[in-house]
Each structure stands twice: as structure tokens, then as C-alpha cells.
């Protein structure tokens, strides 16, 4: 699932100079680490909804935790899909 999330991040955000291997699954996605911003979060949330059918609430503390890293996002998607 980590690899799928990395590929989704790259494709949905058009990160042309980054490969899945360049993304540390444990590193932060926002500010430090990958350096994504709030617009990226919206685009990524829509991509997750389209690909996996998961619902992401906007701007909650819980959502911020889920978007903390590739590992956290993969765990969130896996948990949502098994409900």
C-alpha cells in the first residue's frame, strides 16, 4: 500500500522530478520532508477519494494525523476500505 500511496502522490500532484523511491514512507509529507502545502492536501484528498473511495474530512486534527506520512496515509486508507 505504501508504494501505491507514493505513486498516487506523484501522479496527482504532478511531481515530475520525484520517484516513489525518493519518498521516505516515514517522513512528513507537509512543511518538512516532502514539503507539500494545503493545496496539495486538497488535491491528494480528492485523488484518494477517486481511487480508493475513502472520505476525508477537511481540516480536522484527525485528518492532519492521517496525512502525516505515507505510512499514516496507507494505514488510514486500509482502515477505511475494510469498514
Secondary structure, DSSP 8 states (H G I E B T S, - for coil): -HHHHHHHHHHHTT-TT--GGGS-TTS-SBSSTT-B-HHHHHHHHHHHHHHH-----TT-HHHHHHTTSHHHHHHHHHHHHT-
